[in-house]
Structures are given as structure tokens and as C-alpha cells.
Amino acid sequence: MLAVLKVLGIYVGLSVFLVLLWLGLGAGELPATATQWLWLLLLAVPLHLVGELIGRGLWKNKAARFVEQKTAGKQLSVLRMLYPFLIIVVFSGAIAGASCCWNLLRA
């Protein structure tokens, strides 16, 4: 029972920290209801872990290893700068596309 309470305490503490960090970084509107705050606290850790897994997948794959091997020993490399830029462009396009599709489905 003590182990369950310890895990629960760590989860709640980490959730509160992540929510405060998210709100502190200007994430947008504050939740308006107690239910929205509860969902935010419950989903903070899982969403953060999903983001970490996505990040690990983007930086620990064949393309990233290829870029690292090609640019090893170079202080300044266009290829090394281009890879993250392309990732940002692709993800921004995916998010914008998903947002447009969501808006079309809601209309």
C-alpha cells in the first residue's frame, strides 16, 4: 500500500510540475472548469511521455545516424542544421494539416 501511495504521490507531483511549466510557458487559455483542470492533471505525464518518445524516435533513427556519421568531426555543417529544420517543417505542416482537417470535420 505504501508503494502505491508513493507512486501516486510522484505522479501527482510530476503532473503539477508539468502543468505549471506548461502554463508558465504561455500555453494558451487556462482551463475554465474543475473537470478541465482534472483532465489536464491526469494527462500531463502521459502526454509528456508521448512527446519524449516522439523526440527519441526523431533523433535516434537511421537518418539521424547518417547525418551524424557524415558530419562527424565538423564544427559547422549545413547537413546537421538542415535535418532539424526539415523535421520542424514537416511537423509544423502535419500539425497545420491536422488542424485544418479537424476544423473541416467540426463544420
C-alpha positions in Angstrom: 0.0 0.0 0.0 2.9 2.4 0.8 4.4 1.7 -2.6 1.1 2.6 -4.3 0.8 5.9 -2.4 4.4 6.7 -3.2 3.9 6.1 -7.0 0.6 8.1 -6.8 2.4 11.0 -5.0 5.2 11.0 -7.5 2.6 11.1 -10.4 0.6 13.9 -8.8 3.8 15.9 -8.1 5.1 15.4 -11.6 1.7 16.3 -13.1 1.5 19.5 -11.1 5.1 20.4 -12.1 4.4 19.8 -15.8 1.1 21.7 -15.8 2.7 24.7 -14.1 5.6 24.5 -16.6 3.1 24.3 -19.5 1.1 27.2 -18.2 4.2 29.2 -17.4 5.4 28.9 -21.0 2.3 30.5 -22.2 0.3 27.5 -23.4 -2.8 29.5 -24.0 -6.1 29.7 -22.1 -6.4 28.4 -18.6 -8.8 25.6 -18.0 -12.2 27.0 -17.1 -13.8 24.2 -15.1 -12.7 21.7 -12.4 -13.2 18.9 -15.0 -10.8 20.6 -17.4 -8.2 21.0 -14.6 -8.6 17.3 -13.7 -8.1 16.2 -17.3 -5.1 18.4 -17.5 -3.5 17.0 -14.4 -4.3 13.4 -15.4 -3.0 13.7 -18.9 0.1 15.8 -18.2 2.5 12.9 -17.6 1.3 10.6 -20.4 1.3 13.4 -22.9 4.8 14.4 -21.9 6.0 10.8 -22.2 4.5 10.5 -25.7 6.3 13.7 -26.6 9.6 12.3 -25.3 9.0 9.0 -27.3 8.4 11.0 -30.5 11.5 13.1 -29.8 13.6 10.0 -29.2 12.2 8.4 -32.4 13.2 11.6 -34.4 16.7 11.8 -33.1 17.6 8.1 -32.8 16.8 6.8 -36.3 18.7 5.9 -39.5 18.5 9.4 -40.9 19.9 11.0 -37.8 22.7 8.4 -37.6 23.5 9.0 -41.2 23.7 12.8 -40.6 25.9 12.2 -37.6 28.3 9.9 -39.5 28.5 12.3 -42.5 29.2 15.3 -40.3 31.4 13.7 -37.6 34.4 16.0 -36.8 32.9 19.1 -38.5 32.2 22.1 -36.3 29.8 23.6 -38.8 27.7 21.6 -41.1 24.8 22.6 -43.3 23.5 19.0 -43.3 23.5 18.9 -39.5 21.4 22.2 -39.4 19.2 21.1 -42.3 18.0 17.9 -40.6 16.3 19.5 -37.6 14.9 22.3 -39.8 13.3 19.8 -42.1 11.8 17.9 -39.0 10.3 21.2 -37.8 8.9 22.0 -41.2 7.4 18.5 -41.6 5.9 18.5 -38.1 4.5 22.1 -38.4 2.9 21.0 -41.7 1.4 17.9 -40.1 0.0 19.9 -37.2 -1.4 22.6 -39.5 -2.9 19.9 -41.8 -4.4 18.1 -38.8 -5.9 21.4 -37.5 -7.4 22.2 -40.9 -8.9 18.6 -41.1 -10.3 19.0 -37.6 -11.9 22.3 -38.4 -13.4 20.8 -41.6 -14.8 17.9 -39.6 -16.3 20.2 -36.9 -18.0 22.5 -39.5 
